Amino acid sequence: MTSRKIDAFVSRCAVARLGVISMGEPYVVPLNFVYIDGTVYFHGALSGRKIEALKTNPAVCLEFDAMHGVSVEKQTTFYTSVVAWGRAEFLADADQEKKKQHILEKLCLKYLGSSPVITREMAEGTAVVAVPLRKVTFRESTE
């Protein structure tokens, strides 16, 4: 699969799954996200298990999938799956404030269909994380 097709597939996915190490064990959470130029961006609370895990160890794994059907005769499932690895980077510096607001607006547009203006105050109350993807694998089972 070409990187363009992988990019298109990841962009269309509604949910990603983020894998981290938290308290010494694997921890996976679903995410709302946007994918821009090879980087996954997501948001969350300023604190909590996911955020603390990312601060402790920024190495992450992301999974994206879509199920297309099942064949009883072939005893198989038809699907597309992408697994990617990267390192989480918090958009927290003062010079990243505009980018953080822009990412939050993109998230609203993707999931709400429109985007309110995200104020500086709104952005300050939310963690925004970037994960530039450094390695990507693709699997597909089609009819």
Secondary structure, 3 states (H helix, E strand, C coil): CCHHHHHHHHHHCCCEEEEEEECCEEEEEEECCEEECCEEEEEECCCCHHHHHHHHCCEEEEEEEEEEEEECCCCEEEEEEEEEEEECEECCCHHHHHHHHHHHHHHHHHHHCCCCCCCHHHHHCCEEEEEEEEEEEEEEECC
